[in-house]
Amino acid sequence: NSYDTLISVRMANVTTSTISVDVYLRRSSANYYLIKNAPIVSGGSLELIDGGSKIVLASGDQLYVQSDTASSLDTVVGAVDAIST
């Protein structure tokens, strides 16, 4: 009977080459992409949620962040837990 809210997803490329990242939510067996094949240059970062935007997660939703290169991406997620309906 509660929802969680994503308020920030910051990704940083920690390699010396450009990488490509996907961020998606999995709800049941379906994937819903927030961004797909986004390039992040060497030493650069990408803020996925900005300008006061928020993404509400239903119970059981899972967030996935994936790079095309192993050990190349640091990710920090800001969330608010258990928002009542």
C-alpha positions as CSV (number, residue, x, y, z in Angstrom):
1,N,0.0,0.0,0.0
2,S,2.9,2.3,-0.6
3,Y,5.1,3.5,-3.4
4,D,8.8,4.6,-3.6
5,T,10.0,7.5,-5.6
6,L,13.3,8.0,-7.5
7,I,14.5,11.5,-7.2
8,S,18.0,11.1,-8.6
9,V,20.0,8.7,-10.7
10,R,23.6,9.9,-11.3
11,M,26.0,7.7,-13.4
12,A,29.7,8.4,-13.8
13,N,32.1,6.8,-16.3
14,V,35.2,5.7,-14.5
15,T,37.1,4.5,-17.5
16,T,39.3,6.1,-20.2
17,S,36.8,5.4,-23.0
18,T,33.2,6.4,-23.9
19,I,30.6,3.9,-22.6
20,S,27.0,3.3,-23.4
21,V,24.4,2.8,-20.6
22,D,20.8,1.6,-20.3
23,V,18.5,2.3,-17.3
24,Y,15.3,0.5,-17.0
25,L,12.5,-0.5,-14.7
26,R,11.4,-4.1,-14.5
27,R,7.7,-4.5,-13.6
28,S,6.6,-8.1,-13.5
29,S,8.3,-9.5,-16.6
30,A,8.3,-6.3,-18.7
31,N,11.2,-3.8,-19.0
32,Y,10.5,-0.1,-19.3
33,Y,13.5,1.9,-20.4
34,L,14.2,5.3,-18.9
35,I,17.1,5.7,-21.2
36,K,18.7,3.3,-23.7
37,N,22.3,3.4,-25.3
38,A,23.1,6.7,-23.7
39,P,26.8,7.6,-24.2
40,I,28.9,8.8,-21.3
41,V,32.4,10.1,-22.2
42,S,35.5,9.2,-20.3
43,G,35.3,10.9,-16.9
44,G,31.9,12.3,-17.6
45,S,28.6,11.8,-15.9
46,L,24.9,11.7,-16.7
47,E,22.1,12.8,-14.4
48,L,19.0,10.9,-15.4
49,I,16.4,12.7,-13.3
50,D,16.7,16.5,-13.0
51,G,14.7,19.6,-12.8
52,G,12.5,18.4,-10.0
53,S,11.2,15.4,-11.9
54,K,10.4,12.2,-10.0
55,I,9.7,8.6,-11.0
56,V,7.1,6.7,-8.9
57,L,7.8,3.0,-8.4
58,A,5.1,0.5,-7.7
59,S,5.7,-2.3,-5.2
60,G,7.9,-4.9,-6.7
61,D,9.5,-2.7,-9.4
62,Q,13.2,-3.1,-9.9
63,L,15.7,-0.6,-11.2
64,Y,18.5,-1.7,-13.5
65,V,21.5,0.3,-14.6
66,Q,23.8,-1.4,-17.1
67,S,26.9,-0.4,-19.0
68,D,28.3,-2.0,-22.2
69,T,31.7,-2.2,-20.5
70,A,32.5,-4.2,-17.3
71,S,33.6,-2.2,-14.2
72,S,33.1,1.1,-16.0
73,L,30.1,2.8,-14.2
74,D,29.5,4.2,-10.8
75,T,25.8,4.9,-10.0
76,V,24.2,6.8,-7.1
77,V,20.5,6.6,-6.7
78,G,18.4,9.0,-4.5
79,A,15.0,7.6,-3.5
80,V,12.2,8.4,-1.0
81,D,10.9,5.2,0.6
82,A,7.3,4.3,1.4
83,I,5.1,7.1,0.1
84,S,1.5,6.4,1.2
85,T,-1.4,6.4,-1.3
